[in-house]
């Protein structure tokens, strides 16, 4: 967590100093959205339904696991999804397909993670509308677009908006950037089609989501898998460069794995020296971090794969929204 982020989840003097800037940010965010809604800023509609998965605050809330879970469920319902992402953390700007052997420096860690799952095509690009069109042209069988982390990308029109809330951290101090972690005010949630709470209390009308996983894959030999009991008697170091590292550490604790936690900034570009821990038998990584550590991983590196378990009513809700008669 960066120095500024430490002030987002509590009230501090710095938070008070930044409030005027947050008020300006709120005004500009509202103005931008109003201009798109009025048609004064150009937006594009695709020939297939678009489902946007995003959040109103900075940092991870579980969008990528949810996107993967929705892609799988759409396939089970006879759909052919295409996942579109900005490719945060990568340096690609133009639309391009993400392959399992792509370089995370170019395509970003989360898109590479999704591509390696092999559920459906994954494309990245700064302009989500152009990226989606390129992906649909390359994969004409795709009949629905899942936009990972695009809630504020109003240039792409959408049929369904899903906002994910981190049930552990909530909305921090409730202020918009830079005094708080919010990109848009909490009132924005009243306008989305579904609110999904990741690991927390669910209010009426919201959908529950839990991240589950207890199987670790070895980085040198992905076919080698072990359960949590493998690490009971070892000296473990846990690494998490995600939006909420404590969620990963708490997950390991729930599995009964004692470890030394090492939080890193979200999308951290790992080097071998970052993980040169003394007195270490095992390095436990998130799936997102593992894709960037593969070039220097040794037999001590293990990746925990998690899946999102979501309320079955959510996919039914989405299917109703994207049905042909609803467009």
C-alpha positions as CSV (number, residue, x, y, z in Angstrom):
1,X,0.0,0.0,0.0
2,X,1.4,3.4,-1.0
3,X,1.9,6.3,1.3
4,X,-1.2,8.0,0.0
5,X,-3.3,4.9,0.1
6,X,-2.6,4.6,3.9
7,X,-4.7,7.7,4.3
8,X,-7.7,6.4,2.3
9,X,-8.9,4.0,4.9
10,X,-8.9,6.3,7.9
11,X,-9.2,10.0,8.7
12,X,-5.9,11.9,8.8
13,X,-4.8,15.5,8.5
14,X,-3.6,14.8,4.9
15,X,-7.1,13.5,4.1
16,X,-8.6,16.8,5.3
17,X,-6.0,18.8,3.2
18,X,-7.0,16.9,0.1
19,X,-10.7,17.3,0.4
20,X,-10.9,20.4,-1.9
21,X,-9.2,18.5,-4.7
22,X,-11.6,15.6,-4.1
23,X,-14.5,17.9,-4.6
24,X,-13.1,19.1,-7.9
25,X,-12.5,15.5,-9.0
26,X,-16.1,14.7,-8.1
27,X,-17.3,17.6,-10.2
28,X,-15.2,16.7,-13.2
29,X,-16.2,13.0,-13.0
30,X,-19.9,13.9,-12.9
31,X,-19.5,16.3,-15.7
32,X,-17.7,13.8,-17.9
33,X,-20.4,11.2,-17.3
34,X,-23.2,13.7,-18.0
35,X,-21.5,14.7,-21.3
36,X,-21.5,11.0,-22.4
37,X,-25.1,10.5,-21.4
38,X,-26.1,13.7,-23.3
39,X,-24.3,12.5,-26.4
40,X,-21.9,15.4,-26.4
41,X,-19.0,13.0,-26.0
42,X,-18.9,10.2,-28.5
43,X,-19.6,6.6,-27.4
44,X,-19.8,3.4,-29.4
45,X,-22.3,0.6,-29.4
46,X,-21.1,-2.9,-30.5
47,X,-23.2,-5.4,-32.5
48,X,-23.3,-7.7,-29.5
49,X,-24.3,-7.2,-25.9
50,X,-21.6,-5.7,-23.6
51,X,-21.3,-6.6,-19.9
52,X,-19.0,-4.3,-17.9
53,X,-17.4,-5.6,-14.7
54,X,-15.8,-2.8,-12.7
55,X,-15.8,-0.9,-9.4
56,X,-16.0,2.6,-8.1
57,X,-12.8,2.6,-6.1
58,X,-9.1,2.3,-6.9
59,X,-7.5,-1.1,-6.6
60,X,-8.7,-4.6,-6.9
61,X,-12.0,-5.9,-5.6
62,X,-12.2,-9.2,-7.4
63,X,-13.1,-8.1,-10.9
64,X,-10.9,-10.6,-12.7
65,X,-12.1,-13.7,-10.9
66,X,-15.7,-12.6,-11.3
67,X,-15.1,-11.9,-15.1
68,X,-13.7,-15.5,-15.5
69,X,-16.6,-17.0,-13.5
70,X,-19.1,-15.1,-15.7
71,X,-17.3,-16.2,-18.9
72,X,-17.5,-19.8,-17.8
73,X,-21.2,-19.6,-16.8
74,X,-22.1,-17.8,-20.1
75,X,-20.4,-20.6,-22.0
76,X,-22.5,-23.1,-20.0
77,X,-25.6,-21.2,-21.1
78,X,-24.6,-21.6,-24.8
79,X,-22.9,-18.1,-25.2
80,X,-19.5,-17.4,-26.7
81,X,-17.9,-14.6,-24.7
82,X,-15.0,-12.3,-25.6
83,X,-13.0,-10.7,-22.7
84,X,-11.7,-7.2,-23.3
85,X,-9.3,-5.5,-20.9
86,X,-7.2,-2.3,-20.8
87,X,-4.2,-4.4,-20.0
88,X,-3.1,-2.4,-17.0
89,X,0.5,-3.0,-16.2
90,X,1.4,-3.7,-19.8
91,X,2.8,-1.4,-22.4
92,X,0.5,-2.3,-25.4
93,X,-1.8,0.4,-26.7
94,X,-3.2,-1.0,-29.9
95,X,-5.7,-3.9,-29.9
96,X,-4.1,-7.3,-29.7
97,X,-4.9,-10.8,-28.7
98,X,-3.5,-12.2,-25.5
99,X,-2.0,-15.6,-25.8
100,X,-0.9,-18.0,-23.0
101,X,2.7,-17.4,-23.9
102,X,2.4,-13.6,-24.1
103,X,4.8,-11.3,-22.2
104,X,3.2,-9.8,-19.1
105,X,5.3,-6.7,-19.6
106,X,3.4,-6.2,-22.9
107,X,-0.1,-7.4,-22.1
108,X,-0.4,-7.0,-18.3
109,X,-0.7,-9.6,-15.6
110,X,-4.5,-9.9,-15.3
111,X,-5.1,-10.4,-19.1
112,X,-2.4,-13.0,-19.2
113,X,-3.9,-14.8,-16.2
114,X,-7.2,-14.9,-18.0
115,X,-5.7,-16.0,-21.3
116,X,-3.9,-18.9,-19.5
117,X,-7.2,-20.1,-18.1
118,X,-8.2,-20.9,-21.7
119,X,-11.9,-20.1,-21.2
120,X,-12.4,-17.8,-24.1
121,X,-10.5,-15.2,-26.3
122,X,-8.9,-12.3,-24.4
123,X,-8.0,-9.0,-26.1
124,X,-6.4,-5.9,-24.8
125,X,-6.1,-2.3,-25.9
126,X,-6.4,1.3,-24.6
127,X,-9.6,1.9,-26.6
128,X,-12.0,-0.8,-25.4
129,X,-14.5,-0.2,-28.2
130,X,-11.8,-0.6,-30.9
131,X,-10.3,-3.6,-29.1
132,X,-13.7,-5.3,-28.9
133,X,-14.3,-4.7,-32.6
134,X,-11.0,-6.2,-33.5
135,X,-11.6,-9.2,-31.2
136,X,-15.1,-9.7,-32.7
137,X,-13.7,-9.6,-36.2
138,X,-11.0,-12.2,-35.3
139,X,-13.6,-14.4,-33.4
140,X,-17.0,-13.9,-35.3
141,X,-18.5,-16.7,-33.2
142,X,-18.4,-14.4,-30.1
143,X,-21.8,-13.1,-29.2
144,X,-21.2,-11.2,-25.9
145,X,-18.3,-9.0,-24.7
146,X,-17.1,-9.0,-21.1
147,X,-15.2,-5.8,-20.3
148,X,-12.9,-6.3,-17.3
149,X,-12.5,-3.1,-15.4
150,X,-14.4,-0.7,-17.6
151,X,-17.0,0.9,-15.5
152,X,-15.7,4.4,-16.1
153,X,-14.8,3.8,-19.8
154,X,-18.0,5.5,-21.0
155,X,-16.8,5.6,-24.6
156,X,-18.0,1.9,-24.8
157,X,-21.8,1.6,-24.4
158,X,-22.9,-1.2,-22.3
159,X,-26.0,-3.4,-21.7
160,X,-25.1,-4.5,-18.2
161,X,-23.0,-2.7,-15.6
162,X,-21.7,-4.8,-12.6
163,X,-20.0,-3.1,-9.8
164,X,-17.8,-5.2,-7.4
165,X,-17.3,-4.2,-3.8
166,X,-14.5,-5.4,-1.6
167,X,-16.4,-6.6,1.4
168,X,-13.3,-6.3,3.6
169,X,-12.3,-2.8,2.8
170,X,-15.6,-1.2,1.7
171,X,-15.2,2.4,0.5
172,X,-12.4,3.5,2.8
173,X,-13.0,7.0,4.2
174,X,-15.8,7.6,1.6
175,X,-14.0,10.4,-0.3
176,X,-13.1,10.6,-4.0
177,X,-9.5,10.8,-5.2
178,X,-7.1,12.0,-4.0
179,X,-8.4,12.3,-0.4
180,X,-10.0,8.8,-0.7
181,X,-10.0,5.7,-2.8
182,X,-13.2,6.4,-4.8
183,X,-13.3,7.1,-8.6
184,X,-17.0,7.9,-8.4
185,X,-19.3,8.5,-5.4
186,X,-21.1,5.6,-3.7
187,X,-24.4,7.0,-5.1
188,X,-23.2,5.7,-8.5
189,X,-24.1,2.2,-7.3
190,X,-27.7,3.1,-7.6
191,X,-27.4,3.3,-11.4
192,X,-25.6,0.0,-12.1
193,X,-27.5,-3.2,-13.0
194,X,-25.9,-5.4,-10.3
195,X,-23.7,-4.9,-7.2
196,X,-21.5,-7.9,-6.2
197,X,-20.0,-8.0,-2.7
198,X,-16.8,-10.0,-2.5
199,X,-16.4,-11.6,0.9
200,X,-18.7,-9.4,3.0
201,X,-22.2,-8.8,4.2
202,X,-24.7,-8.5,1.4
203,X,-27.6,-6.0,1.5
204,X,-31.0,-6.7,-0.2
205,X,-30.7,-6.6,-3.9
206,X,-27.0,-7.3,-4.0
207,X,-25.2,-10.5,-5.0
208,X,-22.7,-12.5,-2.9
209,X,-19.3,-13.6,-4.1
210,X,-16.6,-15.7,-2.4
211,X,-13.1,-16.5,-3.5
212,X,-12.3,-20.2,-3.0
213,X,-9.1,-22.1,-3.5
214,X,-6.9,-24.6,-1.6
215,X,-4.8,-26.2,-4.3
216,X,-1.2,-24.9,-5.0
217,X,0.5,-25.4,-8.4
218,X,4.3,-25.6,-8.6
219,X,5.8,-22.9,-10.8
220,X,8.4,-25.1,-12.4
221,X,6.0,-28.0,-12.9
222,X,2.4,-26.8,-13.0
223,X,1.1,-30.4,-13.2
224,X,2.5,-30.8,-9.6
225,X,-0.2,-29.8,-7.2
226,X,-0.4,-29.9,-3.4
227,X,-2.8,-29.0,-0.7
228,X,-2.4,-26.7,2.3
229,X,-1.1,-29.6,4.5
230,X,2.1,-29.6,2.4
231,X,3.1,-26.3,3.9
232,X,2.3,-27.0,7.6
233,X,5.9,-27.8,8.6
234,X,7.7,-25.6,6.1
235,X,9.1,-22.0,6.4
236,X,6.7,-20.1,4.1
237,X,6.9,-16.6,2.6
238,X,3.7,-15.3,1.1
239,X,3.7,-12.7,-1.7
240,X,0.8,-10.6,-2.9
241,X,0.9,-7.6,-5.3
242,X,-2.8,-7.2,-5.6
243,X,-5.3,-4.6,-4.7
244,X,-5.9,-6.0,-1.2
245,X,-3.0,-8.1,-0.2
246,X,-4.4,-8.8,3.2
247,X,-7.2,-10.8,1.5
248,X,-4.7,-13.3,0.2
249,X,-2.8,-13.5,3.6
250,X,-6.1,-14.1,5.4
251,X,-7.0,-16.8,3.0
252,X,-3.7,-18.6,3.7
253,X,-4.3,-18.2,7.5
254,X,-7.8,-19.8,7.0
255,X,-6.1,-22.7,5.3
256,X,-3.9,-23.1,8.4
257,X,-0.7,-22.0,6.6
258,X,1.7,-20.0,8.8
259,X,3.7,-17.6,6.7
260,X,5.6,-14.3,6.6
261,X,3.6,-11.9,4.5
262,X,5.1,-9.6,1.9
263,X,2.7,-7.1,0.4
264,X,3.7,-5.4,-2.8
265,X,2.0,-2.6,-4.8
266,X,-0.7,-3.7,-7.2
267,X,0.8,-4.8,-10.6
268,X,4.3,-4.8,-9.2
269,X,6.9,-5.8,-11.8
270,X,8.8,-8.5,-9.9
271,X,12.5,-9.2,-10.0
272,X,14.3,-12.1,-8.5
273,X,15.9,-9.9,-5.9
274,X,12.4,-8.9,-4.6
275,X,11.8,-12.5,-3.5
276,X,15.3,-13.4,-2.3
277,X,14.0,-14.4,1.2
278,X,16.4,-15.9,3.7
279,X,15.4,-19.1,5.5
280,X,12.7,-20.0,3.0
281,X,11.3,-23.3,2.0
282,X,8.3,-22.1,0.0
283,X,7.2,-18.9,-1.7
284,X,3.4,-18.7,-2.0
285,X,2.1,-16.5,-4.8
286,X,-1.2,-15.3,-6.0
287,X,-2.1,-16.4,-9.6
288,X,-1.8,-12.8,-10.7
289,X,1.8,-12.5,-9.3
290,X,2.9,-15.9,-10.5
291,X,2.6,-15.0,-14.2
292,X,5.3,-12.3,-13.7
293,X,7.6,-14.5,-11.6
294,X,7.8,-17.4,-14.0
295,X,11.1,-16.3,-15.7
296,X,13.1,-16.7,-12.4
297,X,11.0,-19.1,-10.4
298,X,12.5,-22.2,-8.8
299,X,11.0,-25.3,-7.1
300,X,10.1,-23.2,-4.0
301,X,7.5,-21.2,-5.9
302,X,3.9,-22.2,-5.6
303,X,0.8,-20.5,-7.0
304,X,-2.6,-20.6,-5.3
305,X,-5.4,-20.7,-7.9
306,X,-8.7,-19.2,-6.7
307,X,-12.2,-19.3,-8.2
308,X,-15.1,-17.0,-7.7
309,X,-18.3,-18.6,-6.3
310,X,-21.2,-16.3,-7.1
311,X,-24.9,-16.2,-6.5
312,X,-26.5,-18.2,-9.3
313,X,-29.1,-15.5,-9.6
314,X,-26.5,-13.2,-11.0
315,X,-26.0,-15.0,-14.3
316,X,-29.8,-15.3,-14.7
317,X,-30.1,-11.6,-14.2
318,X,-27.4,-10.9,-16.8
319,X,-29.1,-13.3,-19.4
320,X,-32.4,-11.4,-19.0
321,X,-30.6,-8.1,-19.6
322,X,-28.8,-9.2,-22.7
323,X,-31.7,-11.2,-24.2
324,X,-32.4,-10.0,-27.8
325,X,-35.8,-8.5,-26.9
326,X,-34.1,-6.4,-24.3
327,X,-31.8,-4.7,-26.8
